[in-house]
Amino acid sequence: MVFGLRRRKRVFGIGLDGFPYSLAQKLMDEGRMPNLKKLAQQGTFTSISSVYPTVSNVAWASFQTGQCPGAFGVYGYAELKPDLDIYLPNSSDVKADTLWKRLSDRGRRVVVLSVPMTWPAPKVNGILVSCFLAPKLDERAVSSPDVLQKLRWTMYEIDIDPAVAHRSLDQFQTDLMRVSTRRWDTALQLMQNEQWDLFFLHVMDTDRINHFMWKFQHEPESPRGRFFLDFYSTVDRHIAQVAERLPKGVELLILSDHGFCELKREVQLNRWLRAEGYLDYENDPALMYKAVKPGSRALALVPGRLYLLTKYRCEMGTVSDIHYEQLRAELIEKLRHLKDPDTGEPVCNKVLTREEAFSGPYSDRAPDIIVDPRDGYDLKAKLGEGEVFERGAINGMHTYHDAMLLTTRGLTSISQATNVAEAGALLARHFLG
């Protein structure tokens, strides 16, 4: 190397959505993911945390901005307007610069594939293909129109339809393997044929299988169990293909955005709020949050977000400033004592105020209360008639703890991250100083 010249930094990142550290360790120990094990032994492999609220779009927005939600203003897949109309936040709602933008502004070339909160696709110096929020693979889902031809060549699909799993796990398995294979094949094609300083591939397929097939890992001899375990062995082979094709000097980063565990019960917080006298609504789920009746004082959104219906937040809000803290304290106390009626097990691990959970210029948009549930209790927000505690087709749920981070030797500084937002911030620092 000529004195005074520094090698240009290059990183290939893989985001395995919802892939827990503990599952990775188990599959490596069982010999089902030998390639991941080899990489872990050669570099660093550690457990990290997610962010609150623990949902993929918020976690990956935290990664790509290097900040927590109070700094960019998105708190879930769905948000409410003051008139209680529901809307789905997208890339335009992320009020902080992303890693892709910062690198592009500095002349670095990026390839970004399917990372949540990248629809509509922003312009970048390179290629960006949007996430599952994109209704279809069209010009709004890519950073430039010429990318579409590259994707058609590999028959790329954005995502499966997860609703299929409610009707047929056989079809779900077929769809999952097809979409996953095309995702990895497309990444390999772009990796080898495009110029890039940072390539980041997000894999939603791991989250999909964990939601609907998590319990089958404990039945390794059953057809469903074999599919679950074989799927992860296939992921391991794809990782090996990437690692083998990396040009000399390119570092590898693999991480997940949250952990996973087996789901025992879904807990419908809006029905609980109604039973406790804080919320009333018409029994018509089609109305969604327009079903909420005047006089209501609180409502919930997924995951584990409770909003007090103040005059500031909601057009029909009735909670005054002088009653706010008392009402919030009352709800927090009741949530801390909420138990599974069958087992007596507490539902909530932590119940935090907005001020405890968030900071930043957009923290005023945050939920007034955020609940981190105990493993097994998935906090939902259905309206309409029904039970507070339910069971459904989904048998796996997100956890705040137990995400994973793997880095090769040249990314030692990133291995110090304790959560997914810090990992993104340290990756930005690796490139930009």
C-alpha beads as a LAMMPS data file, in Angstrom:
LAMMPS data file: protein, C-alpha beads

433 atoms
432 bonds

1 atom types
1 bond types

-500.0 500.0 xlo xhi
-500.0 500.0 ylo yhi
-500.0 500.0 zlo zhi

Masses

1 110.0

Atoms # bond

1 1 1 0.000 0.000 0.000
2 1 1 1.281 3.456 -0.861
3 1 1 2.081 5.438 2.296
4 1 1 -0.699 7.865 3.148
5 1 1 -3.434 5.986 1.244
6 1 1 -6.189 4.137 3.081
7 1 1 -8.113 1.187 1.725
8 1 1 -11.725 2.069 0.946
9 1 1 -14.002 0.493 3.538
10 1 1 -16.589 -1.964 2.266
11 1 1 -19.207 -3.921 4.207
12 1 1 -21.806 -6.527 3.284
13 1 1 -24.653 -6.583 5.820
14 1 1 -27.357 -9.213 6.282
15 1 1 -30.402 -8.445 8.409
16 1 1 -32.154 -11.648 9.486
17 1 1 -35.469 -10.334 10.736
18 1 1 -36.481 -11.819 14.082
19 1 1 -33.633 -14.364 14.214
20 1 1 -32.798 -14.853 17.902
21 1 1 -29.310 -15.277 19.329
22 1 1 -30.523 -18.311 21.296
23 1 1 -31.929 -20.036 18.204
24 1 1 -28.742 -19.312 16.270
25 1 1 -26.701 -20.827 19.103
26 1 1 -28.933 -23.896 19.230
27 1 1 -28.805 -24.495 15.466
28 1 1 -25.029 -24.026 15.408
29 1 1 -24.580 -26.466 18.301
30 1 1 -26.767 -29.031 16.520
31 1 1 -24.697 -28.748 13.343
32 1 1 -27.551 -27.275 11.336
33 1 1 -25.801 -23.941 10.667
34 1 1 -22.090 -24.836 10.323
35 1 1 -21.264 -21.848 8.141
36 1 1 -22.698 -19.369 10.604
37 1 1 -20.764 -21.144 13.362
38 1 1 -17.505 -20.807 11.434
39 1 1 -18.095 -17.078 10.945
40 1 1 -18.988 -16.667 14.629
41 1 1 -15.774 -18.404 15.681
42 1 1 -13.673 -16.267 13.356
43 1 1 -15.259 -12.966 14.397
44 1 1 -17.562 -11.872 17.198
45 1 1 -20.995 -13.230 17.999
46 1 1 -23.118 -11.647 20.684
47 1 1 -26.636 -11.038 21.940
48 1 1 -28.110 -7.547 21.635
49 1 1 -31.457 -5.933 22.416
50 1 1 -34.108 -4.505 20.144
51 1 1 -35.882 -1.172 20.725
52 1 1 -39.265 -0.147 22.109
53 1 1 -41.774 -0.716 20.600
54 1 1 -40.410 -4.113 19.515
55 1 1 -41.696 -4.308 15.974
56 1 1 -39.710 -4.733 12.761
57 1 1 -40.399 -1.436 11.027
58 1 1 -39.426 0.572 14.120
59 1 1 -36.364 -1.568 14.836
60 1 1 -35.002 -1.303 11.293
61 1 1 -35.758 2.424 11.178
62 1 1 -33.663 2.629 14.346
63 1 1 -30.863 0.686 12.668
64 1 1 -30.792 2.755 9.494
65 1 1 -30.894 6.061 11.369
66 1 1 -28.692 4.914 14.245
67 1 1 -31.214 6.396 16.662
68 1 1 -34.186 5.379 18.752
69 1 1 -37.798 6.262 17.809
70 1 1 -37.933 9.555 19.693
71 1 1 -35.394 10.896 17.194
72 1 1 -37.350 9.951 14.039
73 1 1 -40.976 9.722 15.102
74 1 1 -42.283 6.277 14.078
75 1 1 -43.682 3.950 16.742
76 1 1 -45.403 1.091 14.913
77 1 1 -46.802 -0.325 11.679
78 1 1 -49.980 1.667 12.238
79 1 1 -50.496 5.149 13.665
80 1 1 -53.587 7.223 14.335
81 1 1 -54.522 10.688 13.117
82 1 1 -56.323 13.077 15.492
83 1 1 -59.672 11.988 14.026
84 1 1 -58.733 8.328 14.723
85 1 1 -58.237 7.461 11.084
86 1 1 -55.466 4.897 10.795
87 1 1 -52.413 5.255 8.539
88 1 1 -49.296 3.226 7.841
89 1 1 -46.046 5.181 8.248
90 1 1 -43.560 4.914 5.387
91 1 1 -40.111 6.226 4.503
92 1 1 -41.350 9.828 4.338
93 1 1 -42.348 9.614 8.018
94 1 1 -38.815 8.825 9.189
95 1 1 -37.640 12.268 10.361
96 1 1 -33.915 11.518 10.539
97 1 1 -31.292 10.873 7.882
98 1 1 -30.718 7.225 7.080
99 1 1 -27.402 5.481 6.668
100 1 1 -28.120 5.094 2.947
101 1 1 -28.634 8.844 2.541
102 1 1 -25.578 9.782 4.575
103 1 1 -23.350 7.449 2.579
104 1 1 -24.859 8.598 -0.720
105 1 1 -24.276 12.240 0.218
106 1 1 -20.616 11.413 0.797
107 1 1 -20.224 9.743 -2.583
108 1 1 -20.339 6.171 -1.299
109 1 1 -22.296 3.697 -3.365
110 1 1 -24.948 1.523 -1.709
111 1 1 -27.120 -1.443 -2.601
112 1 1 -30.065 -1.833 -0.209
113 1 1 -32.500 -4.708 -0.599
114 1 1 -35.885 -4.964 1.190
115 1 1 -35.068 -3.113 4.435
116 1 1 -38.309 -2.093 6.249
117 1 1 -39.308 1.586 6.065
118 1 1 -37.787 2.134 2.622
119 1 1 -41.059 2.561 0.726
120 1 1 -41.544 4.705 -1.271
121 1 1 -37.971 4.095 -2.343
122 1 1 -35.735 7.126 -1.770
123 1 1 -33.095 8.086 -4.307
124 1 1 -29.639 6.813 -3.409
125 1 1 -26.206 6.656 -4.964
126 1 1 -26.666 3.089 -6.143
127 1 1 -29.660 0.770 -5.871
128 1 1 -32.459 0.553 -3.322
129 1 1 -35.365 -1.892 -3.489
130 1 1 -38.229 -1.289 -1.061
131 1 1 -39.639 -3.507 1.651
132 1 1 -42.896 -5.385 2.178
133 1 1 -44.730 -2.072 2.663
134 1 1 -44.657 -1.650 -1.124
135 1 1 -48.033 -2.723 -2.571
136 1 1 -46.287 -4.007 -5.689
137 1 1 -42.926 -4.091 -7.403
138 1 1 -43.144 -0.943 -9.494
139 1 1 -41.267 2.321 -9.974
140 1 1 -42.203 3.557 -6.498
141 1 1 -40.553 0.474 -5.010
142 1 1 -37.129 1.087 -6.554
143 1 1 -34.666 3.947 -6.441
144 1 1 -34.528 4.216 -10.248
145 1 1 -36.616 2.622 -13.035
146 1 1 -33.726 0.649 -14.532
147 1 1 -33.581 -1.478 -11.372
148 1 1 -36.878 -3.137 -12.301
149 1 1 -35.328 -4.936 -15.269
150 1 1 -32.597 -6.364 -13.036
151 1 1 -35.241 -7.666 -10.645
152 1 1 -37.363 -9.196 -13.385
153 1 1 -34.312 -11.119 -14.559
154 1 1 -34.069 -12.869 -11.185
155 1 1 -37.904 -13.090 -10.774
156 1 1 -37.561 -11.190 -7.503
157 1 1 -40.608 -10.952 -5.217
158 1 1 -40.919 -8.441 -2.398
159 1 1 -42.569 -10.734 0.146
160 1 1 -45.005 -13.555 0.644
161 1 1 -48.611 -12.921 1.623
162 1 1 -48.507 -13.897 5.318
163 1 1 -52.291 -14.253 5.393
164 1 1 -51.823 -17.489 3.414
165 1 1 -50.487 -19.137 6.583
166 1 1 -53.887 -18.742 8.225
167 1 1 -55.421 -20.850 5.466
168 1 1 -52.731 -23.339 4.508
169 1 1 -49.306 -23.994 6.008
170 1 1 -48.471 -26.134 2.982
171 1 1 -48.940 -23.167 0.658
172 1 1 -47.133 -20.915 3.129
173 1 1 -44.105 -23.212 3.018
174 1 1 -44.100 -23.270 -0.785
175 1 1 -44.378 -19.501 -1.030
176 1 1 -41.741 -18.922 1.634
177 1 1 -39.104 -21.086 -0.052
178 1 1 -39.770 -19.547 -3.474
179 1 1 -39.583 -15.940 -2.283
180 1 1 -36.601 -16.597 -0.026
181 1 1 -34.617 -18.329 -2.775
182 1 1 -35.267 -15.491 -5.206
183 1 1 -34.288 -12.920 -2.583
184 1 1 -30.892 -14.530 -1.991
185 1 1 -30.327 -15.178 -5.722
186 1 1 -31.054 -11.521 -6.484
187 1 1 -28.666 -10.405 -3.761
188 1 1 -25.887 -12.579 -5.201
189 1 1 -26.488 -11.201 -8.699
190 1 1 -26.422 -7.573 -7.526
191 1 1 -23.475 -8.241 -5.271
192 1 1 -21.360 -9.473 -8.162
193 1 1 -22.600 -7.170 -10.930
194 1 1 -22.917 -3.800 -9.175
195 1 1 -20.425 -1.457 -7.587
196 1 1 -20.974 -0.811 -3.890
197 1 1 -19.328 0.242 -0.675
198 1 1 -22.197 -0.958 1.494
199 1 1 -24.516 -3.778 0.483
200 1 1 -27.338 -4.460 2.926
201 1 1 -29.745 -7.365 2.442
202 1 1 -32.775 -7.633 4.700
203 1 1 -34.404 -11.074 4.977
204 1 1 -38.033 -10.928 6.113
205 1 1 -38.496 -14.659 5.593
206 1 1 -36.992 -15.563 8.973
207 1 1 -39.609 -13.475 10.774
208 1 1 -42.398 -15.017 8.711
209 1 1 -41.472 -18.607 9.511
210 1 1 -40.939 -17.824 13.186
211 1 1 -44.408 -16.337 13.567
212 1 1 -46.240 -19.284 12.055
213 1 1 -43.951 -22.278 12.632
214 1 1 -41.912 -21.526 15.753
215 1 1 -43.398 -24.361 17.805
216 1 1 -42.425 -26.997 15.244
217 1 1 -38.713 -26.720 15.997
218 1 1 -39.514 -28.891 19.023
219 1 1 -40.880 -31.626 16.720
220 1 1 -37.791 -32.336 14.562
221 1 1 -39.136 -35.630 13.208
222 1 1 -42.464 -34.185 12.061
223 1 1 -42.867 -32.804 8.498
224 1 1 -43.390 -29.275 9.847
225 1 1 -40.412 -29.592 12.157
226 1 1 -38.179 -30.823 9.351
227 1 1 -39.266 -27.906 7.188
228 1 1 -38.489 -25.388 9.938
229 1 1 -35.023 -26.794 10.559
230 1 1 -34.258 -27.328 6.861
231 1 1 -35.244 -23.733 6.175
232 1 1 -32.562 -22.488 8.539
233 1 1 -30.016 -24.886 7.079
234 1 1 -30.832 -23.338 3.708
235 1 1 -30.343 -19.844 5.167
236 1 1 -26.954 -21.054 6.403
237 1 1 -25.983 -22.187 2.902
238 1 1 -27.032 -18.828 1.483
239 1 1 -24.859 -17.064 4.052
240 1 1 -21.949 -19.270 2.987
241 1 1 -22.508 -18.329 -0.666
242 1 1 -22.314 -14.666 0.251
243 1 1 -19.213 -15.132 2.400
244 1 1 -17.423 -17.132 -0.297
245 1 1 -18.066 -14.476 -2.926
246 1 1 -17.035 -11.462 -0.868
247 1 1 -14.122 -9.640 -2.469
248 1 1 -10.956 -9.507 -0.428
249 1 1 -11.088 -6.851 2.274
250 1 1 -14.893 -6.686 2.496
251 1 1 -16.226 -7.094 6.024
252 1 1 -19.390 -9.033 6.890
253 1 1 -22.085 -7.953 9.348
254 1 1 -25.059 -10.154 10.271
255 1 1 -27.680 -9.043 12.751
256 1 1 -31.314 -9.355 13.728
257 1 1 -33.696 -6.683 14.925
258 1 1 -35.403 -8.559 17.761
259 1 1 -35.655 -11.952 19.363
260 1 1 -38.448 -14.517 19.262
261 1 1 -40.199 -16.893 21.620
262 1 1 -43.191 -19.214 21.693
263 1 1 -46.538 -17.442 21.994
264 1 1 -48.853 -18.626 24.772
265 1 1 -51.700 -16.129 24.541
266 1 1 -52.564 -13.011 22.610
267 1 1 -53.697 -10.268 24.991
268 1 1 -56.242 -7.860 23.520
269 1 1 -55.519 -4.635 25.363
270 1 1 -58.443 -2.659 23.953
271 1 1 -60.881 -5.258 25.243
272 1 1 -59.101 -5.075 28.599
273 1 1 -59.394 -1.267 28.579
274 1 1 -63.093 -1.607 27.824
275 1 1 -63.604 -4.087 30.655
276 1 1 -61.783 -1.714 33.031
277 1 1 -63.954 1.240 32.011
278 1 1 -61.380 3.312 30.108
279 1 1 -62.622 2.686 26.563
280 1 1 -65.919 2.155 24.785
281 1 1 -66.582 1.398 21.132
282 1 1 -69.117 0.140 18.644
283 1 1 -68.934 -3.615 18.092
284 1 1 -68.043 -3.252 14.420
285 1 1 -64.401 -4.141 13.662
286 1 1 -64.827 -2.786 10.112
287 1 1 -64.965 0.720 11.570
288 1 1 -61.512 0.187 13.094
289 1 1 -60.700 3.046 15.483
290 1 1 -63.634 5.094 14.182
291 1 1 -65.652 2.717 16.394
292 1 1 -64.319 4.448 19.540
293 1 1 -67.080 6.304 21.372
294 1 1 -66.849 9.781 22.895
295 1 1 -65.934 9.719 26.543
296 1 1 -63.246 7.098 26.087
297 1 1 -60.009 7.881 27.904
298 1 1 -57.422 5.453 26.498
299 1 1 -56.822 3.042 23.660
300 1 1 -54.104 0.657 22.546
301 1 1 -52.147 0.039 19.363
302 1 1 -49.843 -2.857 18.510
303 1 1 -47.426 -3.657 20.042
304 1 1 -48.152 -2.762 23.655
305 1 1 -48.700 0.964 23.028
306 1 1 -51.274 2.787 25.133
307 1 1 -52.411 6.299 24.308
308 1 1 -54.389 8.543 26.621
309 1 1 -57.073 10.380 24.691
310 1 1 -56.067 13.905 25.586
311 1 1 -57.428 17.018 23.936
312 1 1 -53.953 17.549 22.493
313 1 1 -53.791 14.146 20.819
314 1 1 -57.340 13.385 19.759
315 1 1 -60.275 15.414 18.422
316 1 1 -62.666 13.591 20.744
317 1 1 -60.146 13.622 23.589
318 1 1 -61.494 14.240 27.084
319 1 1 -58.433 13.718 29.303
320 1 1 -57.329 17.074 30.710
321 1 1 -53.803 18.020 31.779
322 1 1 -54.736 17.957 35.442
323 1 1 -56.021 14.354 35.193
324 1 1 -53.308 13.039 32.863
325 1 1 -50.697 11.884 35.379
326 1 1 -53.236 10.357 37.738
327 1 1 -54.884 8.411 34.927
328 1 1 -51.560 7.210 33.535
329 1 1 -50.331 6.091 36.968
330 1 1 -53.602 4.221 37.508
331 1 1 -53.281 2.375 34.186
332 1 1 -49.627 1.520 34.811
333 1 1 -50.471 0.050 38.203
334 1 1 -53.259 -2.087 36.752
335 1 1 -51.069 -3.291 33.883
336 1 1 -48.360 -4.350 36.316
337 1 1 -50.947 -6.543 38.033
338 1 1 -52.522 -7.957 34.844
339 1 1 -52.310 -11.765 34.974
340 1 1 -53.139 -14.761 32.827
341 1 1 -56.464 -15.968 34.256
342 1 1 -55.516 -19.624 33.715
343 1 1 -51.994 -19.646 35.176
344 1 1 -51.801 -16.529 37.318
345 1 1 -48.631 -15.523 35.482
346 1 1 -48.026 -11.764 35.109
347 1 1 -48.456 -10.523 31.542
348 1 1 -46.143 -7.526 31.677
349 1 1 -42.388 -7.572 32.145
350 1 1 -41.974 -3.781 32.166
351 1 1 -44.480 -0.946 31.991
352 1 1 -42.790 2.326 31.051
353 1 1 -43.903 5.909 30.673
354 1 1 -43.164 7.791 27.482
355 1 1 -40.490 9.797 29.287
356 1 1 -38.768 6.631 30.539
357 1 1 -38.766 4.922 27.151
358 1 1 -38.083 7.748 24.678
359 1 1 -36.161 10.946 24.166
360 1 1 -35.682 13.195 21.178
361 1 1 -37.502 15.826 19.137
362 1 1 -40.398 13.511 18.210
363 1 1 -40.982 11.888 21.582
364 1 1 -44.224 13.881 21.931
365 1 1 -45.660 11.518 19.303
366 1 1 -44.769 8.489 21.416
367 1 1 -47.312 6.361 23.266
368 1 1 -48.025 7.548 26.787
369 1 1 -47.357 4.038 28.092
370 1 1 -45.224 1.329 26.518
371 1 1 -45.443 -2.283 27.716
372 1 1 -42.697 -4.866 27.336
373 1 1 -44.559 -8.169 27.783
374 1 1 -43.318 -11.308 29.449
375 1 1 -42.276 -14.004 27.011
376 1 1 -45.360 -15.724 25.640
377 1 1 -47.841 -12.852 25.945
378 1 1 -48.271 -10.960 22.677
379 1 1 -49.950 -7.589 23.219
380 1 1 -52.565 -6.924 20.544
381 1 1 -55.276 -4.301 20.020
382 1 1 -58.474 -5.791 18.600
383 1 1 -61.770 -3.983 18.999
384 1 1 -65.167 -5.622 18.850
385 1 1 -66.579 -8.482 20.897
386 1 1 -64.312 -11.248 22.117
387 1 1 -62.018 -12.374 24.878
388 1 1 -59.081 -10.470 26.321
389 1 1 -56.891 -13.614 26.194
390 1 1 -56.954 -15.465 22.874
391 1 1 -55.077 -18.044 20.810
392 1 1 -54.736 -17.974 17.021
393 1 1 -52.706 -19.278 14.083
394 1 1 -49.575 -17.368 15.106
395 1 1 -47.418 -19.305 17.575
396 1 1 -44.256 -17.190 17.708
397 1 1 -43.837 -13.616 18.991
398 1 1 -41.218 -10.857 19.140
399 1 1 -39.022 -10.288 22.180
400 1 1 -37.089 -7.169 23.145
401 1 1 -34.161 -9.285 24.255
402 1 1 -32.217 -11.997 22.382
403 1 1 -31.458 -10.358 19.034
404 1 1 -28.092 -11.306 17.550
405 1 1 -25.033 -9.552 16.129
406 1 1 -22.157 -11.171 14.239
407 1 1 -19.198 -9.216 12.876
408 1 1 -15.965 -10.122 11.154
409 1 1 -12.652 -8.962 12.595
410 1 1 -12.537 -5.626 10.834
411 1 1 -15.777 -4.530 12.507
412 1 1 -14.668 -4.875 16.119
413 1 1 -16.082 -1.459 17.015
414 1 1 -19.573 -2.481 15.855
415 1 1 -19.421 -5.620 18.006
416 1 1 -19.621 -3.320 21.048
417 1 1 -23.255 -2.426 20.247
418 1 1 -25.835 -3.343 22.863
419 1 1 -28.928 -2.829 20.703
420 1 1 -29.961 -2.581 17.064
421 1 1 -29.906 1.240 17.005
422 1 1 -26.345 1.320 18.331
423 1 1 -25.306 -1.219 15.695
424 1 1 -26.541 1.141 12.988
425 1 1 -24.852 4.142 14.583
426 1 1 -21.534 2.299 14.838
427 1 1 -21.789 1.113 11.236
428 1 1 -22.254 4.737 10.159
429 1 1 -19.232 5.728 12.234
430 1 1 -17.200 2.929 10.642
431 1 1 -17.777 4.513 7.249
432 1 1 -18.013 8.199 8.063
433 1 1 -15.965 8.622 11.221

Bonds

1 1 1 2
2 1 2 3
3 1 3 4
4 1 4 5
5 1 5 6
6 1 6 7
7 1 7 8
8 1 8 9
9 1 9 10
10 1 10 11
11 1 11 12
12 1 12 13
13 1 13 14
14 1 14 15
15 1 15 16
16 1 16 17
17 1 17 18
18 1 18 19
19 1 19 20
20 1 20 21
21 1 21 22
22 1 22 23
23 1 23 24
24 1 24 25
25 1 25 26
26 1 26 27
27 1 27 28
28 1 28 29
29 1 29 30
30 1 30 31
31 1 31 32
32 1 32 33
33 1 33 34
34 1 34 35
35 1 35 36
36 1 36 37
37 1 37 38
38 1 38 39
39 1 39 40
40 1 40 41
41 1 41 42
42 1 42 43
43 1 43 44
44 1 44 45
45 1 45 46
46 1 46 47
47 1 47 48
48 1 48 49
49 1 49 50
50 1 50 51
51 1 51 52
52 1 52 53
53 1 53 54
54 1 54 55
55 1 55 56
56 1 56 57
57 1 57 58
58 1 58 59
59 1 59 60
60 1 60 61
61 1 61 62
62 1 62 63
63 1 63 64
64 1 64 65
65 1 65 66
66 1 66 67
67 1 67 68
68 1 68 69
69 1 69 70
70 1 70 71
71 1 71 72
72 1 72 73
73 1 73 74
74 1 74 75
75 1 75 76
76 1 76 77
77 1 77 78
78 1 78 79
79 1 79 80
80 1 80 81
81 1 81 82
82 1 82 83
83 1 83 84
84 1 84 85
85 1 85 86
86 1 86 87
87 1 87 88
88 1 88 89
89 1 89 90
90 1 90 91
91 1 91 92
92 1 92 93
93 1 93 94
94 1 94 95
95 1 95 96
96 1 96 97
97 1 97 98
98 1 98 99
99 1 99 100
100 1 100 101
101 1 101 102
102 1 102 103
103 1 103 104
104 1 104 105
105 1 105 106
106 1 106 107
107 1 107 108
108 1 108 109
109 1 109 110
110 1 110 111
111 1 111 112
112 1 112 113
113 1 113 114
114 1 114 115
115 1 115 116
116 1 116 117
117 1 117 118
118 1 118 119
119 1 119 120
120 1 120 121
121 1 121 122
122 1 122 123
123 1 123 124
124 1 124 125
125 1 125 126
126 1 126 127
127 1 127 128
128 1 128 129
129 1 129 130
130 1 130 131
131 1 131 132
132 1 132 133
133 1 133 134
134 1 134 135
135 1 135 136
136 1 136 137
137 1 137 138
138 1 138 139
139 1 139 140
140 1 140 141
141 1 141 142
142 1 142 143
143 1 143 144
144 1 144 145
145 1 145 146
146 1 146 147
147 1 147 148
148 1 148 149
149 1 149 150
150 1 150 151
151 1 151 152
152 1 152 153
153 1 153 154
154 1 154 155
155 1 155 156
156 1 156 157
157 1 157 158
158 1 158 159
159 1 159 160
160 1 160 161
161 1 161 162
162 1 162 163
163 1 163 164
164 1 164 165
165 1 165 166
166 1 166 167
167 1 167 168
168 1 168 169
169 1 169 170
170 1 170 171
171 1 171 172
172 1 172 173
173 1 173 174
174 1 174 175
175 1 175 176
176 1 176 177
177 1 177 178
178 1 178 179
179 1 179 180
180 1 180 181
181 1 181 182
182 1 182 183
183 1 183 184
184 1 184 185
185 1 185 186
186 1 186 187
187 1 187 188
188 1 188 189
189 1 189 190
190 1 190 191
191 1 191 192
192 1 192 193
193 1 193 194
194 1 194 195
195 1 195 196
196 1 196 197
197 1 197 198
198 1 198 199
199 1 199 200
200 1 200 201
201 1 201 202
202 1 202 203
203 1 203 204
204 1 204 205
205 1 205 206
206 1 206 207
207 1 207 208
208 1 208 209
209 1 209 210
210 1 210 211
211 1 211 212
212 1 212 213
213 1 213 214
214 1 214 215
215 1 215 216
216 1 216 217
217 1 217 218
218 1 218 219
219 1 219 220
220 1 220 221
221 1 221 222
222 1 222 223
223 1 223 224
224 1 224 225
225 1 225 226
226 1 226 227
227 1 227 228
228 1 228 229
229 1 229 230
230 1 230 231
231 1 231 232
232 1 232 233
233 1 233 234
234 1 234 235
235 1 235 236
236 1 236 237
237 1 237 238
238 1 238 239
239 1 239 240
240 1 240 241
241 1 241 242
242 1 242 243
243 1 243 244
244 1 244 245
245 1 245 246
246 1 246 247
247 1 247 248
248 1 248 249
249 1 249 250
250 1 250 251
251 1 251 252
252 1 252 253
253 1 253 254
254 1 254 255
255 1 255 256
256 1 256 257
257 1 257 258
258 1 258 259
259 1 259 260
260 1 260 261
261 1 261 262
262 1 262 263
263 1 263 264
264 1 264 265
265 1 265 266
266 1 266 267
267 1 267 268
268 1 268 269
269 1 269 270
270 1 270 271
271 1 271 272
272 1 272 273
273 1 273 274
274 1 274 275
275 1 275 276
276 1 276 277
277 1 277 278
278 1 278 279
279 1 279 280
280 1 280 281
281 1 281 282
282 1 282 283
283 1 283 284
284 1 284 285
285 1 285 286
286 1 286 287
287 1 287 288
288 1 288 289
289 1 289 290
290 1 290 291
291 1 291 292
292 1 292 293
293 1 293 294
294 1 294 295
295 1 295 296
296 1 296 297
297 1 297 298
298 1 298 299
299 1 299 300
300 1 300 301
301 1 301 302
302 1 302 303
303 1 303 304
304 1 304 305
305 1 305 306
306 1 306 307
307 1 307 308
308 1 308 309
309 1 309 310
310 1 310 311
311 1 311 312
312 1 312 313
313 1 313 314
314 1 314 315
315 1 315 316
316 1 316 317
317 1 317 318
318 1 318 319
319 1 319 320
320 1 320 321
321 1 321 322
322 1 322 323
323 1 323 324
324 1 324 325
325 1 325 326
326 1 326 327
327 1 327 328
328 1 328 329
329 1 329 330
330 1 330 331
331 1 331 332
332 1 332 333
333 1 333 334
334 1 334 335
335 1 335 336
336 1 336 337
337 1 337 338
338 1 338 339
339 1 339 340
340 1 340 341
341 1 341 342
342 1 342 343
343 1 343 344
344 1 344 345
345 1 345 346
346 1 346 347
347 1 347 348
348 1 348 349
349 1 349 350
350 1 350 351
351 1 351 352
352 1 352 353
353 1 353 354
354 1 354 355
355 1 355 356
356 1 356 357
357 1 357 358
358 1 358 359
359 1 359 360
360 1 360 361
361 1 361 362
362 1 362 363
363 1 363 364
364 1 364 365
365 1 365 366
366 1 366 367
367 1 367 368
368 1 368 369
369 1 369 370
370 1 370 371
371 1 371 372
372 1 372 373
373 1 373 374
374 1 374 375
375 1 375 376
376 1 376 377
377 1 377 378
378 1 378 379
379 1 379 380
380 1 380 381
381 1 381 382
382 1 382 383
383 1 383 384
384 1 384 385
385 1 385 386
386 1 386 387
387 1 387 388
388 1 388 389
389 1 389 390
390 1 390 391
391 1 391 392
392 1 392 393
393 1 393 394
394 1 394 395
395 1 395 396
396 1 396 397
397 1 397 398
398 1 398 399
399 1 399 400
400 1 400 401
401 1 401 402
402 1 402 403
403 1 403 404
404 1 404 405
405 1 405 406
406 1 406 407
407 1 407 408
408 1 408 409
409 1 409 410
410 1 410 411
411 1 411 412
412 1 412 413
413 1 413 414
414 1 414 415
415 1 415 416
416 1 416 417
417 1 417 418
418 1 418 419
419 1 419 420
420 1 420 421
421 1 421 422
422 1 422 423
423 1 423 424
424 1 424 425
425 1 425 426
426 1 426 427
427 1 427 428
428 1 428 429
429 1 429 430
430 1 430 431
431 1 431 432
432 1 432 433
